[in-house]
Amino acid sequence: MEGRNHPPLVDSSACLCRVDAGLKTVAGAKKYVPGSKLCVQPNLRASIHPSRPKSQRSDRSCSQSPLLPGLPDDLAIACVIRVPRADHCKLRLVCRRWCRLLAGNYFYALRRTLGIAEEWVYVIKRDKDGRISWDAFDPVYQLWHPLPPLPAEYSGALGFGCAVLSGCHLYLFGGKDPHRGSMRRVIFYSARTNKWHRAPDMLRRRHFFGSCVMNNCLYVAGGESEGGHRSLKSVEVYDPIKNRWSFVSDMSTAMVPFIGVVYEGKWYLKGLGDQRQVLNEVYEPETDSWCSVFDSMVSGWRNPSLCLNGQLYTVDCRDGCKLRIYDARSHSWSEFIDSKQHLGSSRALEAAALVPFRGKLCIVRNNMSISLVDVETKDCAGRGERRWETIAGTGQIKTFVTNLWSNIAERNRPKSHIVHCQVLQA
């Protein structure tokens, strides 16, 4: 038994696969190390220091295929981020790596940093049967794109709020379900993943309330709630970083707001009190305080309105669009730009929303037509129509007679009307 030859232990320094990097075959290595055998531990290295095992994550990163064959990943990303936003849904279907890339924050943060992020107009509308639907308008291809359906709780809700946080997340919150009553539910849609997600519920059930966004925080005030006290004066704020709601100072009186705007860092609200009287209040986030306001700005305030580049605008499109601006020095509203296109007074042509878009004012009508107004361009000739640009819809092309006939046929009741309108970037 003792004379029997046993296989020698493998010496890492004499391993055939470690003899010389220039010897590609085991036969070539045997010429220099006669009697040695093939190493059965390929991970051993000729070193006196113990080697650390490679992690599975690093193995996967080394073995995964590149984003674009023949190019480093950084150059591949530089190419992919320039693909138009309308084709991003197709990019997600290429492979798992592309899907993970477009689902992360790095891809869209890089597009935003380079100034190639695209803005789409999202319109939420209600049809004559009370059903809620929504679509997105792509100004690059001049097309309306379908979107994933709204969650069931908001398919027929009334008086819910809508706001945008972080530029790419559209939040729906509160409202009144026809069967379950007032809700605390909060959901949000991500323009980057094209999916709906849940968020923490509000602290109070409410519907027909006021809402705004200041410092990327969502504020909700007033409204109605089922129970003994229908009108509310409580106010709460949602911080997306902390991902929670918290109460702030209550309003002076309970109110059901019907118009609101953020102007000069303050939140102005106008609504109806318990006795159906008109109330006006302003909130200062720095001091966390509310106070009543009775100035000329509130008295001539109309909906829709928007603050852009420090200027407060409101628009009236009952018979051609007239844009008005508030002059803080004279404390008065004045007609600023007139489209000079008299189209009739149909409800379908009324301005349903006023949102910022590409540094311009975007007017969205109930007939889904969209116009842009360049308020920064100076027209020396005094012709305001040069500042108006139609990017969607044919409502502006119809003649007055055509719109008059449409008013008689529809009796000023359009097939659907817009409930909310927002702009998302991706």
Secondary structure, 3 states (H helix, E strand, C coil): CCCCCCCCCCCHHHCHHHCCCCCCCHHHHHCCCCCCCCCCCCCCCCCCCCCCCCCHHHHHHHHCCCCCCCCCHHHHHHHHCCCCHHHHHHHCCCCHHHHHHHHCHHHHHHHHHCCCCCEEEEEEEEECCCCEEEEEEECCCCEEEECCCCCHHHCCCECCEEEEECCCEEEEECCEECCCEEECCEEEEECCCCEEEECCCCCCCEECCEEEEECCEEEEECCECCCCCCECCCEEEEECCCCEEEEECCCCCCCEEEEEEEECCEEEEEEECCCCCEEEEEEECCCCEEEECCCHHHHCCCCCEEEECCEEEEEECCCCCEEEEEECCCCEEEEEEECCCCCCCCHHHCEEEEEEECCEEEEEECCCCEEEECCCCCCCCCCHHHHEEEEECCCCCCCHHHHHHHHHHHCCCCCEEEEEEEEEEC
